[in-house]
């Protein structure tokens, strides 16, 4: 039987990944990205596992979730798998990937599904993506998969598009550090047809899914996000030489430096950090920072514990997304921002504005953003300001 063009393309993909595995001492990371459940990420990973085995590669399934889909279950045949580890939590047995056993076994390549999964409390790592990082650091290559709605910096956009607050998220930095990111694209019509045919969820769940997350407009916007994400990652690889891509000449490197300014307002800080992360990616910024200016009103003695916890979480979020976190104490917020911007040679400031009033109403009433814009205009510098509505 002659191979189909799709078989030949898959074979080339397996050979390319094999070359990456052989060329690196550190493990290689390949991520399949999808717009939603049901596009075929797990199926494709298992196909690639078969292809790699045909090339003599030691491949092991670390954790695969078939969701009972017949086509995916069929792909499991003849693929060796590491038994799952049983963990008891709140009186129930929960199955998790056995990270320790995989590290001891040391296969060349491990297939790990559900990258955004949260591990049972008490596990070595809180998240499965951290397990994947551990495997790669030990020289074990990983093929994994995630949907675009699980990317940390896209959380606010996904919430606005779908109305779903996705709680299991993966830092964008993981995708930027991956050797390959493959967008498994499927048209909205094809995906909804698969759902209606019962190929994604049980028949009882289909009407609810079609009326909610799988609405055509939702899927269309998620598809655009996935395509844009991979395009930006490809641009980043070309500029940095990641993933084996050619490096552009140094004189064409981007010298933009972003400075995102936050306070203890949880919602505002979260949205500003995520937006700044997206901007840093879009501009291929040389560096980006998150600055928190602590005034006397926000000292540890005056700010409540909940606000302190939210602030710490947001600073951790900034670090996960690749920012350098800066904290200074100063009652002159505008002066502190200007000083740090000069010290870090910032070219773009990212600040917040509440969406309750119009831009001109807010700027007319004064405040930090108003003062900052006046100071930037007065200085006559090349510093640009990006305003985030929250």
HELIX and SHEET records of a PDB file:
HELIX    1   1 UNK A    5  UNK A   23  1                                  19    
HELIX    2   2 UNK A   41  UNK A   54  1                                  14    
HELIX    3   3 UNK A   70  UNK A   75  1                                   6    
HELIX    4   4 UNK A   99  UNK A  105  1                                   7    
HELIX    5   5 UNK A  128  UNK A  137  1                                  10    
HELIX    6   6 UNK A  148  UNK A  150  5                                   3    
HELIX    7   7 UNK A  152  UNK A  154  5                                   3    
HELIX    8   8 UNK A  155  UNK A  162  1                                   8    
HELIX    9   9 UNK A  172  UNK A  177  1                                   6    
HELIX   10  10 UNK A  188  UNK A  196  1                                   9    
HELIX   11  11 UNK A  203  UNK A  211  1                                   9    
HELIX   12  12 UNK A  216  UNK A  240  1                                  25    
HELIX   13  13 UNK A  242  UNK A  244  5                                   3    
HELIX   14  14 UNK A  250  UNK A  252  5                                   3    
HELIX   15  15 UNK A  266  UNK A  282  1                                  17    
HELIX   16  16 UNK A  296  UNK A  298  5                                   3    
HELIX   17  17 UNK A  305  UNK A  320  1                                  16    
HELIX   18  18 UNK A  333  UNK A  343  1                                  11    
HELIX   19  19 UNK A  359  UNK A  364  1                                   6    
HELIX   20  20 UNK A  368  UNK A  379  1                                  12    
SHEET    1   A 5 UNK A  59  UNK A  63  0                                        
SHEET    2   A 5 UNK A 109  UNK A 112  1                                        
SHEET    3   A 5 UNK A 141  UNK A 147  1                                        
SHEET    4   A 5 UNK A  29  UNK A  34  1                                        
SHEET    5   A 5 UNK A 180  UNK A 184  1                                        
SHEET    1   B 2 UNK A  85  UNK A  89  0                                        
SHEET    2   B 2 UNK A  92  UNK A  96 -1                                        
SHEET    1   C 5 UNK A 324  UNK A 329  0                                        
SHEET    2   C 5 UNK A 287  UNK A 294  1                                        
SHEET    3   C 5 UNK A 257  UNK A 262  1                                        
SHEET    4   C 5 UNK A 348  UNK A 353  1                                        
SHEET    5   C 5 UNK A 384  UNK A 389  1                                        
END                                                                             
